[in-house]
Amino acid sequence: MMKKYLLATIPMMIGVLCLFIKGIIGDELLPDGTIVEKNFFLIPLSYLFFISGILTFLFMALFSTIKKPNIAKQ
């Protein structure tokens, strides 16, 4: 039962990993006061993974409730 939700949790875990890597690597402040963000692309990428994981989870939950046979109508 829970094995099918693994497909939804993997993108969310990758999103957390992207934010973690962004926090670990950090930014660099140049002498003139500008900030150099080496891995800024990880922030929107993590949002993309979060949203895809949530949408996958919602679709899988919706389809599993639709396909579930209704035993009470017998």
TAMOWO-V571855 format. One record per residue. N is the residue number from 1. SS is DSSP state (h for helix, s for strand, l for the rest). PHI is phi in radians with two decimals (none if undefined). PSI is psi in whole degrees, 0 to 359 (NA if undefined). Layout:
BEGIN
N;SS;PHI;PSI
N;SS;PHI;PSI
END
This chain:
BEGIN
1;l;none;308
2;h;-1.36;345
3;h;-1.15;330
4;h;-1.27;338
5;h;-1.44;357
6;h;-1.11;326
7;h;-1.10;330
8;h;-1.49;330
9;h;-1.42;335
10;h;-1.08;312
11;h;-1.10;325
12;h;-1.18;323
13;h;-1.20;324
14;h;-1.15;323
15;h;-1.10;319
16;h;-1.13;319
17;h;-1.09;321
18;h;-1.08;315
19;h;-1.18;325
20;h;-1.14;315
21;h;-1.11;320
22;h;-1.07;320
23;h;-1.23;325
24;h;-1.23;313
25;h;-1.23;318
26;l;1.33;189
27;l;-2.06;170
28;s;-2.19;134
29;s;-1.82;118
30;l;-1.40;161
31;l;-1.05;334
32;l;-1.48;1
33;l;1.72;2
34;l;-1.53;149
35;s;-1.74;131
36;s;-1.86;111
37;l;-1.75;105
38;l;-1.22;325
39;l;-2.13;47
40;l;-1.14;332
41;h;-1.10;342
42;h;-1.23;335
43;h;-1.19;305
44;h;-1.16;331
45;h;-1.15;322
46;h;-1.17;322
47;h;-1.08;319
48;h;-1.08;316
49;h;-1.15;319
50;h;-1.04;311
51;h;-1.15;319
52;h;-1.17;324
53;h;-1.18;319
54;h;-1.17;316
55;h;-1.13;320
56;h;-1.10;317
57;h;-1.09;317
58;h;-1.14;317
59;h;-1.13;319
60;h;-1.18;321
61;h;-1.17;320
62;h;-1.14;313
63;h;-1.20;328
64;h;-1.24;329
65;h;-1.34;329
66;h;-1.25;319
67;h;-1.39;347
68;l;-1.17;126
69;l;-1.25;143
70;l;-1.62;107
71;h;-1.39;335
72;h;-1.20;341
73;h;-1.42;355
74;l;-1.22;NA
END
